[in-house]
């Protein structure tokens, strides 16, 4: 059994207070991941992410906020993206 399956099994056996603690831990980890990714980017970096409808959007970093990054794609406009969704490309 992998980690996800183990976590799902554990969640099924939890009461409401324990589930709330797990949800809070997940939110904190997502925030940490987004900020860590944002710190690794610089303005002008080429990035890509999966946008609405499953299409891949390629653009350059225009501005870096705490958790989000403004990406300018020449063909698809400006996007405000959670930093953890971005993948740096060469």
C-alpha positions as CSV (number, residue, x, y, z in Angstrom):
1,X,0.0,0.0,0.0
2,X,1.4,3.4,-0.9
3,X,1.3,6.6,1.2
4,X,-1.9,7.9,-0.4
5,X,-3.8,4.7,0.2
6,X,-2.5,4.6,3.8
7,X,-3.6,8.2,4.4
8,X,-7.1,7.5,2.9
9,X,-7.5,4.5,5.1
10,X,-6.5,6.5,8.2
11,X,-8.8,9.3,7.3
12,X,-11.8,6.9,7.1
13,X,-11.2,6.0,10.7
14,X,-10.9,9.5,12.0
15,X,-13.5,11.7,13.9
16,X,-14.3,15.2,12.8
17,X,-11.7,16.9,14.9
18,X,-8.9,14.7,13.6
19,X,-10.1,15.3,10.0
20,X,-10.0,19.1,10.6
21,X,-6.4,18.8,11.9
22,X,-5.4,16.9,8.7
23,X,-7.1,19.5,6.5
24,X,-5.2,22.3,8.3
25,X,-1.9,20.4,7.8
26,X,-2.6,20.0,4.1
27,X,-3.3,23.7,3.8
28,X,-0.1,24.6,5.5
29,X,1.9,22.2,3.3
30,X,0.4,23.7,0.1
31,X,1.3,27.2,1.3
32,X,4.8,26.1,2.0
33,X,5.2,24.4,-1.4
34,X,3.8,27.5,-3.2
35,X,6.2,29.9,-1.4
36,X,9.2,27.6,-1.9
37,X,8.5,27.5,-5.6
38,X,7.9,31.2,-5.8
39,X,11.3,31.8,-4.1
40,X,13.0,29.7,-6.8
41,X,11.6,31.8,-9.7
42,X,12.8,35.1,-11.0
43,X,11.2,37.7,-13.3
44,X,11.8,36.7,-16.9
45,X,11.9,32.9,-16.3
46,X,10.2,30.7,-18.9
47,X,7.5,28.6,-17.2
48,X,4.6,26.3,-18.2
49,X,1.5,25.0,-16.4
50,X,-1.7,23.3,-17.2
51,X,-4.5,25.8,-17.6
52,X,-8.2,25.5,-17.9
53,X,-9.4,22.7,-20.0
54,X,-6.2,20.8,-19.7
55,X,-4.3,23.0,-22.2
56,X,-0.6,23.7,-21.5
57,X,0.2,27.3,-21.2
58,X,3.8,28.6,-21.8
59,X,4.9,32.0,-20.8
60,X,7.3,34.2,-18.9
61,X,7.2,35.3,-15.2
62,X,6.1,38.9,-15.1
63,X,5.6,39.4,-11.3
64,X,6.2,37.2,-8.2
65,X,3.8,37.5,-5.3
66,X,3.9,35.5,-2.0
67,X,1.9,32.5,-3.2
68,X,1.0,33.4,-6.8
69,X,3.0,34.4,-9.9
70,X,1.8,36.5,-12.9
71,X,2.6,34.7,-16.1
72,X,2.4,36.5,-19.4
73,X,1.7,34.1,-22.4
74,X,2.0,35.9,-25.8
75,X,-0.8,33.8,-27.2
76,X,-3.1,33.3,-24.2
77,X,-2.7,36.5,-22.2
78,X,-1.8,37.1,-18.5
79,X,-2.5,34.5,-15.9
80,X,-2.4,34.6,-12.1
81,X,-1.1,31.2,-11.1
82,X,-0.4,29.4,-7.9
83,X,3.4,29.1,-7.8
84,X,3.2,25.3,-7.0
85,X,1.5,24.7,-10.4
86,X,4.4,26.2,-12.4
87,X,7.2,24.2,-14.0
88,X,10.3,26.0,-15.1
89,X,11.4,25.3,-18.6
90,X,14.8,25.9,-20.3
